[in-house]
Amino acid sequence: MNMSRRLSILVFSGVPAIVGGGIVYALFNHNYSAVFIYEVILILIVIGFASK
């Protein structure tokens, strides 16, 4: 996989990070630790896709 494809995967994952982070924040009664866990899981998934 070339570098431009890896970068596009990282940019494409920015939308779920921003929108999903806000949704998780609202669902878990304004708890930043839940957002942090969500973001870490999202980063691990993105690294998995980008490393292929």
C-alpha positions as CSV (number, residue, x, y, z in Angstrom):
1,M,0.0,0.0,0.0
2,N,1.5,3.3,-1.0
3,M,1.8,6.3,1.2
4,S,-1.0,8.3,-0.3
5,R,-3.5,5.5,0.4
6,R,-2.3,5.3,4.0
7,L,-2.7,9.1,4.5
8,S,-6.2,9.0,3.0
9,I,-7.2,6.3,5.4
10,L,-6.0,8.5,8.3
11,V,-7.9,11.5,6.9
12,F,-11.0,9.5,6.4
13,S,-10.9,8.3,10.0
14,G,-11.0,11.9,11.2
15,V,-14.7,12.2,10.6
16,P,-15.6,9.3,13.0
17,A,-13.2,10.6,15.5
18,I,-14.8,14.1,15.6
19,V,-18.5,13.1,15.2
20,G,-18.2,9.9,17.1
21,G,-16.3,11.5,19.9
22,G,-19.2,14.0,20.4
23,I,-21.8,11.3,20.3
24,V,-19.9,9.2,22.9
25,Y,-19.4,12.3,25.0
26,A,-23.2,13.0,25.0
27,L,-24.2,9.4,25.6
28,F,-21.9,8.9,28.6
29,N,-23.1,12.0,30.5
30,H,-20.2,14.3,29.5
31,N,-17.5,11.8,30.5
32,Y,-14.1,12.5,28.8
33,S,-12.7,9.1,29.9
34,A,-15.3,7.3,27.6
35,V,-14.2,9.6,24.7
36,F,-10.6,8.8,25.4
37,I,-11.3,5.0,25.3
38,Y,-13.3,5.5,22.1
39,E,-10.5,7.4,20.5
40,V,-7.9,4.8,21.5
41,I,-10.0,2.0,20.0
42,L,-10.4,4.0,16.8
43,I,-6.7,4.7,16.6
44,L,-6.0,0.9,16.9
45,I,-8.4,0.1,14.2
46,V,-7.0,2.8,11.9
47,I,-3.4,1.5,12.5
48,G,-4.6,-2.0,11.7
49,F,-6.0,-0.8,8.3
50,A,-3.1,1.4,7.5
51,S,-0.5,-1.3,8.2
52,K,-1.9,-3.8,5.7
